[in-house]
Amino acid sequence: MAKEYEIMLVFSVKDGEEAAKELLGKFTALIEKNGTLGEVDEWGKRKMAYAINDEPDGYYAVVTYTAEPDFPVELERRLTITEGVLRFLNVAK
C-alpha cells in the first residue's frame, strides 16, 4: 500500500548551483522510477542557520512523492552515501 511522503533536501553549492540541480534531478528520477513524483519546490540557494561542513549556504528543495513503505529507507541510504548532500529530512504525510 503506497504512502505519501515529503522530503526536504539541502545540497552543497561549493561546486555551483548547477551541480546541486543535477543532484536534485538524480534523486527525483530515482523517486519517479520507484514511485509517483508529486510537487518539486525548489527554494534555491539560501543561507543556512549554521555552517555544515564549513559551508554557510545550501541549495534547498522540498519534494512530495508517493511510494511503497520500503522505498524511503533505500532513498535515505542513497542520500547518506552521496557526496554533495548536506542534510535531508524525510517524513510520511
C-alpha positions in Angstrom: 0.0 0.0 0.0 1.6 3.3 -1.1 2.0 6.2 1.3 2.6 9.9 0.7 5.9 11.3 1.8 7.6 14.7 1.8 11.4 15.2 1.8 13.4 18.3 2.3 16.9 18.2 0.8 19.9 20.5 1.3 22.7 20.2 -1.3 26.1 21.7 -1.3 26.7 24.7 -3.5 30.5 24.6 -3.3 30.6 23.2 -6.9 27.9 25.7 -8.0 24.1 25.7 -8.2 24.1 23.6 -11.4 25.8 20.7 -9.5 23.1 20.9 -6.9 20.4 20.9 -9.5 21.9 17.8 -11.1 21.8 16.0 -7.7 18.1 17.1 -7.3 17.4 15.7 -10.8 19.2 12.4 -10.0 17.0 11.9 -6.9 13.7 13.0 -8.5 14.4 10.5 -11.3 15.0 7.8 -8.6 11.7 8.7 -7.0 9.9 8.6 -10.4 11.4 5.1 -11.0 10.2 3.7 -7.7 7.0 5.7 -7.0 5.0 8.7 -8.1 6.6 12.1 -8.0 4.5 14.9 -6.7 5.4 18.5 -6.4 9.1 19.7 -6.6 9.5 23.0 -4.8 13.0 24.4 -5.4 13.8 27.1 -2.9 17.3 27.6 -4.4 20.4 28.8 -2.7 19.9 30.1 0.9 22.0 30.9 3.9 21.8 28.2 6.5 21.3 28.8 10.2 24.7 27.3 10.9 27.6 26.1 8.7 27.6 22.4 7.7 31.0 21.0 6.6 32.3 24.7 6.7 29.6 25.7 4.1 27.4 28.6 5.1 25.0 28.2 2.1 22.9 25.3 0.7 20.6 24.6 -2.1 17.1 23.7 -0.7 14.4 21.7 -2.3 11.1 20.1 -1.0 9.8 17.1 -2.9 6.5 15.3 -2.3 6.1 11.7 -3.6 4.1 8.5 -3.1 5.8 5.2 -2.8 5.7 1.8 -1.1 6.9 1.9 2.6 10.2 0.2 1.8 11.4 2.8 -0.7 12.1 5.7 1.7 14.7 3.6 3.5 16.6 3.0 0.2 16.2 6.6 -0.7 17.7 7.7 2.6 20.5 5.2 2.3 21.5 6.6 -1.1 21.2 10.2 0.1 23.5 9.4 3.1 26.3 8.0 0.8 26.1 10.6 -1.9 28.7 13.4 -1.8 27.1 16.8 -2.1 24.1 16.1 0.1 24.4 18.1 3.3 21.1 17.3 5.0 17.7 15.7 4.4 14.5 15.1 6.3 12.0 12.6 5.0 8.6 12.4 6.6 5.4 10.5 6.0 2.4 12.8 5.5 
